[in-house]
Amino acid sequence: MTKFRELLSYNEFQGSAEISVEDNCLFGRILHINDVVTYEANSPKELEKSFRAAVDDYIEFCKEQGHQPCKPYKGVFNVRIDPTLHKKLAFLARRKDVSLNEIVNEALSEKVGAESRVTGPVIHNHSHVVNIISNHDSYDVEEGTAWSEKSQKPNLGFIQ
């Protein structure tokens, strides 16, 4: 089955937006919660509405049941990494006199911060001005003298 996936956001919830070409349907579910809440629609616009309605219904249901709607994040999860990287992280933590958890937390915080700052392509513009001077009676504009009168050759450079 071919699927295309996107994320929907509403009221601090995320939901999947999936398309099944073979089944000719749009569907999704609310992510990061302990319960299973799904929704479906016939168009992308309807799927967004269906997702929002599912979130609202879920919040209301949780209130009626007396429990928190969001999945609690404990701040603990297992990560499998290359043993060489593990060793390097442990050495870095020891050198900085902090725990391995602090090193990993710092690295993840930097990554998330960097990802959230990038909102689109970064465009960097600069220009170079090149003055090409021939050896035939050229003048140094600043000094007002011909190059042939000077004892040194012109200094050609780039200005950034």
Phi, psi and chi 1 to 4 in degrees:
 res  aa     phi    psi   chi1   chi2   chi3   chi4
   1 MET       -  127.0  173.2  169.8   33.2      -
   2 THR   -83.7  130.4  -56.5      -      -      -
   3 LYS  -129.3  143.6  -68.5 -177.4 -177.9  178.9
   4 PHE  -116.6  136.2  -60.9   96.4      -      -
   5 ARG  -125.6  141.4  -64.0 -176.8  179.4  166.0
   6 GLU  -139.7  169.3  -68.3  -68.1  -32.5      -
   7 LEU  -112.5  140.8  -74.1  177.4      -      -
   8 LEU  -110.2  149.2  -58.7  171.8      -      -
   9 SER  -133.1  138.0  -65.5      -      -      -
  10 TYR  -165.5  130.1  170.1   66.5      -      -
  11 ASN    52.1   45.3 -159.2   11.7      -      -
  12 GLU    64.9   20.2  -62.4 -174.8   11.9      -
  13 PHE  -116.2  152.3  -75.1   87.1      -      -
  14 GLN  -117.0  147.8  -78.5 -170.8  -32.6      -
  15 GLY  -139.6  154.1      -      -      -      -
  16 SER   -84.2  152.1   63.0      -      -      -
  17 ALA  -130.4  105.1      -      -      -      -
  18 GLU  -121.4  151.2  -59.6 -176.9   43.1      -
  19 ILE  -124.4  132.1 -110.4 -179.4      -      -
  20 SER  -111.3  110.2  172.7      -      -      -
  21 VAL   -66.1  -43.4  174.5      -      -      -
  22 GLU   -63.3  -38.5  -73.2   83.0    6.3      -
  23 ASP   -92.3   -4.4  -62.9  -31.5      -      -
  24 ASN    53.0   51.5 -165.3   29.3      -      -
  25 CYS  -144.2  157.5   68.1      -      -      -
  26 LEU  -111.6  136.9  -58.4  169.8      -      -
  27 PHE  -156.8  170.1   62.1   96.8      -      -
  28 GLY  -172.4  179.3      -      -      -      -
  29 ARG  -148.2  154.2   69.7  180.0 -167.0   92.0
  30 ILE   -72.0  129.8  -61.4  175.7      -      -
  31 LEU   -94.5  158.8  -56.8  171.5      -      -
  32 HIS    65.3   32.6  -42.9  -62.5      -      -
  33 ILE  -128.1  161.1   60.8  173.5      -      -
  34 ASN   -76.6  -21.2  -69.8  -32.1      -      -
  35 ASP   -97.5  164.3  -57.5  -57.4      -      -
  36 VAL  -105.6  115.4  176.5      -      -      -
  37 VAL  -128.6  119.2  178.9      -      -      -
  38 THR  -115.7  165.5   61.9      -      -      -
  39 TYR  -153.5  159.9   42.9   90.5      -      -
  40 GLU  -150.9  164.8   58.4 -175.2   60.6      -
  41 ALA  -164.4  173.4      -      -      -      -
  42 ASN  -100.1  -11.6  -67.0  -40.0      -      -
  43 SER  -145.1  160.8   72.7      -      -      -
  44 PRO   -58.9  -40.3  -26.9   35.0      -      -
  45 LYS   -63.4  -42.3 -167.6  171.7 -165.4  171.9
  46 GLU   -67.6  -34.0  -72.8  178.6   25.7      -
  47 LEU   -64.8  -41.3 -171.1   66.0      -      -
  48 GLU   -60.4  -44.7  175.2   78.6   24.3      -
  49 LYS   -64.2  -42.2  -72.4  179.2 -175.0  177.8
  50 SER   -64.0  -40.0 -177.4      -      -      -
  51 PHE   -62.2  -48.4  163.8   65.1      -      -
  52 ARG   -60.8  -41.9  -71.0  173.0  178.6 -106.6
  53 ALA   -64.4  -39.2      -      -      -      -
  54 ALA   -64.4  -40.8      -      -      -      -
  55 VAL   -62.8  -48.4  168.5      -      -      -
  56 ASP   -59.5  -44.0  -69.4  -20.7      -      -
  57 ASP   -63.3  -40.1  -69.8  -15.0      -      -
  58 TYR   -65.4  -44.1  175.9   65.0      -      -
  59 ILE   -61.7  -43.2  -68.4  170.4      -      -
  60 GLU   -64.6  -42.7 -174.8   60.4   35.5      -
  61 PHE   -59.9  -44.7  173.4   79.1      -      -
  62 CYS   -62.4  -39.3  -71.3      -      -      -
  63 LYS   -61.5  -44.1  -76.4 -179.4 -173.7  176.1
  64 GLU   -63.1  -36.3  -69.3  171.8    2.9      -
  65 GLN   -85.0  -12.6  -61.7  -60.7  -48.8      -
  66 GLY    75.3   32.0      -      -      -      -
  67 HIS  -131.5  161.6   74.1  -85.7      -      -
  68 GLN   -70.2  134.6  -67.1  -68.6  -32.7      -
  69 PRO   -75.2  -28.8   19.9  -25.7      -      -
  70 CYS   -89.2  144.8  -68.7      -      -      -
  71 LYS   -66.5  129.1  177.3 -180.0  178.6  179.7
  72 PRO   -74.4  132.8   25.1  -30.0      -      -
  73 TYR  -100.7  119.7  -73.3   93.5      -      -
  74 LYS   -81.3  -18.9  -61.1  176.6 -163.8  172.6
  75 GLY    86.1   16.9      -      -      -      -
  76 VAL  -129.0  127.7  177.0      -      -      -
  77 PHE  -156.3  154.7   62.2   97.4      -      -
  78 ASN   -90.1  137.7  -68.0  -36.1      -      -
  79 VAL  -127.2  129.2  179.3      -      -      -
  80 ARG  -100.3  122.9  -70.8  176.2 -178.6   82.2
  81 ILE  -130.9  166.9   60.9  172.7      -      -
  82 ASP   -61.6  134.8 -178.8   85.9      -      -
  83 PRO   -56.1  -33.8  -24.5   32.7      -      -
  84 THR   -65.2  -41.4  -55.3      -      -      -
  85 LEU   -65.3  -40.4  178.7   58.5      -      -
  86 HIS   -57.6  -45.5 -171.4  172.4      -      -
  87 LYS   -63.0  -45.1 -179.2  179.2 -179.0  179.1
  88 LYS   -61.9  -41.0  -71.7  177.6 -178.2  179.1
  89 LEU   -64.2  -41.8  -70.9  168.3      -      -
  90 ALA   -63.5  -42.0      -      -      -      -
  91 PHE   -63.8  -42.1  -78.8   21.0      -      -
  92 LEU   -62.8  -43.9  176.9   62.1      -      -
  93 ALA   -60.6  -43.2      -      -      -      -
  94 ARG   -64.6  -42.7 -178.2   67.2  175.1  176.0
  95 ARG   -63.5  -37.0 -168.5  169.3   57.5 -111.4
  96 LYS   -86.3   -4.2  -68.9  177.8   83.1  171.6
  97 ASP    58.7   45.0 -164.0   29.3      -      -
  98 VAL  -132.3  171.5  -63.0      -      -      -
  99 SER   -79.6  160.1   70.5      -      -      -
 100 LEU   -60.3  -38.0 -177.4   57.8      -      -
 101 ASN   -59.3  -40.2  -78.1  -25.4      -      -
 102 GLU   -65.4  -39.8  -71.3  176.4   79.3      -
 103 ILE   -63.3  -47.0  -67.6  -67.3      -      -
 104 VAL   -65.3  -42.3  171.7      -      -      -
 105 ASN   -61.1  -43.0 -168.6   40.6      -      -
 106 GLU   -62.8  -45.8 -179.4 -178.2  -43.5      -
 107 ALA   -62.7  -43.8      -      -      -      -
 108 LEU   -67.0  -39.1  -66.5  174.7      -      -
 109 SER   -62.6  -41.7  -65.6      -      -      -
 110 GLU   -63.3  -41.8  -73.6  176.9   14.4      -
 111 LYS   -64.4  -46.5  178.2   65.5  174.0  176.1
 112 VAL   -65.4  -40.3  169.0      -      -      -
 113 GLY   -62.9  -43.1      -      -      -      -
 114 ALA   -65.5  -41.6      -      -      -      -
 115 GLU   -65.2  -37.1  -68.7  -73.8  -31.0      -
 116 SER   -76.1  -21.2   65.0      -      -      -
 117 ARG   -79.6  -24.9  -75.3 -169.3  -60.7  -86.8
 118 VAL   -85.0  113.4  175.5      -      -      -
 119 THR  -109.3   -3.7   58.1      -      -      -
 120 GLY   178.9 -169.2      -      -      -      -
 121 PRO   -66.9  141.8   18.9  -26.4      -      -
 122 VAL   -90.8  123.7  176.2      -      -      -
 123 ILE  -109.9  124.6  -60.0  170.9      -      -
 124 HIS  -118.0  117.6  176.2   76.0      -      -
 125 ASN  -114.2  139.3  -67.4  -44.8      -      -
 126 HIS  -157.1  162.4   61.3  106.9      -      -
 127 SER  -133.3  157.6   60.0      -      -      -
 128 HIS  -118.9  133.7  -62.7  -84.4      -      -
 129 VAL  -109.5  124.9  176.9      -      -      -
 130 VAL  -118.0  122.8  178.5      -      -      -
 131 ASN  -101.8  118.3  -67.6  -39.7      -      -
 132 ILE  -104.1  124.2  -60.0  175.3      -      -
 133 ILE  -119.8  128.6  -57.8  169.5      -      -
 134 SER   -83.4  166.1   70.6      -      -      -
 135 ASN   -84.0    4.6  -72.3  -29.3      -      -
 136 HIS  -100.2   97.9  -56.2  -72.6      -      -
 137 ASP    50.8   41.0  -65.2  -38.8      -      -
 138 SER   -83.0  153.5  -65.3      -      -      -
 139 TYR  -115.8  144.8  -77.8   83.1      -      -
 140 ASP   -84.1  110.0 -176.5  -33.8      -      -
 141 VAL   -61.3  -39.0  176.7      -      -      -
 142 GLU   -69.4  -39.0  -68.9  179.9   10.8      -
 143 GLU   -96.4  -16.9  -67.3 -175.4   21.1      -
 144 GLY    71.4   25.1      -      -      -      -
 145 THR  -121.1  152.8   57.7      -      -      -
 146 ALA   -74.5  146.1      -      -      -      -
 147 TRP   -60.7  -33.8  -69.6  112.6      -      -
 148 SER   -65.5  -21.6   57.5      -      -      -
 149 GLU   -84.2  -13.8  -62.5  172.0   15.4      -
 150 LYS   -92.3  152.7  -61.4  174.7   84.4  173.9
 151 SER   -83.6  -12.7   60.7      -      -      -
 152 GLN  -115.5  159.9   62.6 -177.1   14.9      -
 153 LYS   -79.4  156.8  -67.8 -175.9  179.0 -179.6
 154 PRO   -64.4  147.8   21.4  -30.0      -      -
 155 ASN   -96.5  103.2 -178.4   12.8      -      -
 156 LEU   -90.6  132.0  -59.0  178.5      -      -
 157 GLY  -147.9  178.4      -      -      -      -
 158 PHE  -108.9  140.6  -66.4   96.4      -      -
 159 ILE  -111.1  124.0  -58.9  172.1      -      -
 160 GLN  -103.5      -  -72.5 -173.5  -23.7      -
